[in-house]
Amino acid sequence: MSPDKKDNTISLLVVDDELSVRDSLTKWFKEDGYKVDSAADATEALKKLKPGVFDIIFLDIKLPGMDGMELQQRIKSIDSSATIIMITAYASVDTAVKSLKEGAYDYVTKPVDPDYLSHLVTNVIKQRRLLSENLQLKERIQELYEIDQIIGQSPSMLKVFDLIKAVAPTDTTVMIRGESGTGKELIARAIHSNSSRRFFPIITVNCGGLTEGLTESEFFGHEKGAFTGALYRRKGKLEMADGGTVFLDEVGNIDPKTQTDLLRVIETKQFTRVGGDDVIKVDFRLICATNRDLELAVKEGIFREDLYYRLNVFSISIPPLRERRSDIPILANYFLKKLTDAMNKPVTSFSLDAMELLKGYDWPGNVRELRNAIERSVVVASGPSITADQLPIPRVSKSMPQDQSMESVEKAHIKNILEQTGWNITRASEALGIDRTTLYNKIEKYGLRK
Amino acid sequence: MNIYILPLRFSDSQLLADLASTLSHAFKLPVALLDAPFSLKEGYDPVRNQYNSTWILSRILDLAPLEDCKILGVTGVDLYVPVLTFVFGEAQLQGKAAVVSSFRLRDELYGLPKNPERLKERLEKEAIHELGHTFGLVHSREPNCVMFTSTYAEEIDFKSKDFCSACSVFLDNKKS
């Protein structure tokens, strides 16, 4: 139950100076299948105690050296999640009340009735499981809200948000298009978490990472013995998503046979597991993503045309980062805050030249590349500001055109400024040092469009 | 492998014979009575008026034959371990020795009429349970399984003498 433990076995610690008590309780609880350790005194107990290692600690009040009451407080400061049960041969109302006020779950007197002890431990485990599930639910709900906060204020991203708001409440199949690293999965999760299916799972299938042999089993699951290595029955991703959303990432990479099977499932909402006969009915909403030119793939016969029309019902295109440079400072500061919080580093800003470098770079890896670059720079940063030399990107902007003629350079520069200002003509003309009419003429001349 | 029953101040020979038959059926192993002198005196706690089952286990091990076997001490005295008010029995987890007591399995202890049939059933279940521990079985979550934990006498009546499928598989693997 502790998130730090590698398995789910309940782990107990018995702290008592009497060997017979330690042995008896250890044996009693081991017979219940629990992991048990013991300590004869506070010193030994504190050596064994680490956060998340023990679920329940039985603590004798009368110990040599540091007594059980003081040890109780020390334990709470090291691992506040451990449940403490005080045990003693000397019943005292004062110590009972004090230990309970200090956070002990219960206080029992030796010898303990076995039925009472058994129910006590069962109740503790039930309570800890409830607390753990509650915490996980809260974290998931928090995650849902955070996903909704996709970063972007540029006109092109605002359009994407409008599309998400429009399509999310429906059950319409969505095709998300965008280069690698633009946040396609984030968009898919935002659609899901704003839909009526948000209380059911969203299951992601990375179609790009599947080999032909594994794809069928990944989608539809398999029965025991369906093929070599199929030791157990396994649910496929479509079945796991029942009631929720299936997100097919890199859908353009699905092999022809699976395209056929997928088309059948979309049309009939049922399938059989590999090696099985039982018909499985499913209900899910489909969101797909691709960075391929699907239309070209259809023309070349690589992607089925009928499947294409089934998937391409509602399309959302995410612009690459270089086409929404005004979002770069916001994204950069967002990642900086998140990463410095996680790493506990006091880095709070970018220097002017660092920010110019960030804005000027083309980011072929898009937002993912930006995040990675900032993460690296936070690691190496030595002061409160990230400087240009700490960024793992080339200083010479790649947006300089190959053609170095005056016209090409002017065109590229005007385009850059327009994007940075969100195509605000007044601000762009001020930044360029020309009047509005001249700017309009240059936009026409170079065929620049938003 | 053999299972030996060691009577410890337990004189009901019919009950012992029935127990031997039941254990043989449950574990599919030969069961025999072990005749060995054994004094419980040192394990007695006059304050509690009970006998220390852990001490009894250590004495059983002293007497145990060298062969690979399991020994179940059967007694009519009340057993305890220091931290608990009583135990129905105790066993070495994945060890050689176990002990079970009929003392708290008797209905007359709880003010009810004597019920020899129920006593026999309870003793057999707890004997199988404790011997199960010597094979490495821990408590089962299946309420019907003989390895389900019982902390009061009536609870023993709810479970069967049989192992659940998980315990059966575990036991078969251990024996082989």
Chai-1 contact restraints between the chains, C-beta under 6 A:
chainA,res_idxA,chainB,res_idxB,connection_type,confidence,min_distance_angstrom,max_distance_angstrom,comment,restraint_id
A,S20,B,P82,contact,1.0,0.0,6.0,A-B,restraint_1
A,V21,B,P82,contact,1.0,0.0,6.0,A-B,restraint_2
A,V21,B,V83,contact,1.0,0.0,6.0,A-B,restraint_3
A,S24,B,V81,contact,1.0,0.0,6.0,A-B,restraint_4
A,S24,B,P82,contact,1.0,0.0,6.0,A-B,restraint_5
A,S24,B,V83,contact,1.0,0.0,6.0,A-B,restraint_6
A,L25,B,V83,contact,1.0,0.0,6.0,A-B,restraint_7
A,K30,B,L93,contact,1.0,0.0,6.0,A-B,restraint_8
A,E31,B,H133,contact,1.0,0.0,6.0,A-B,restraint_9
A,E31,B,V138,contact,1.0,0.0,6.0,A-B,restraint_10
A,E31,B,H139,contact,1.0,0.0,6.0,A-B,restraint_11
A,D32,B,H139,contact,1.0,0.0,6.0,A-B,restraint_12
A,G33,B,V138,contact,1.0,0.0,6.0,A-B,restraint_13
A,K110,B,V83,contact,1.0,0.0,6.0,A-B,restraint_14
A,P111,B,V83,contact,1.0,0.0,6.0,A-B,restraint_15
A,P111,B,L84,contact,1.0,0.0,6.0,A-B,restraint_16
A,P111,B,T85,contact,1.0,0.0,6.0,A-B,restraint_17
A,V112,B,L84,contact,1.0,0.0,6.0,A-B,restraint_18
A,D113,B,T85,contact,1.0,0.0,6.0,A-B,restraint_19
A,P114,B,L84,contact,1.0,0.0,6.0,A-B,restraint_20
A,P114,B,T151,contact,1.0,0.0,6.0,A-B,restraint_21
A,D115,B,T151,contact,1.0,0.0,6.0,A-B,restraint_22
A,D115,B,Y152,contact,1.0,0.0,6.0,A-B,restraint_23
A,S118,B,T151,contact,1.0,0.0,6.0,A-B,restraint_24
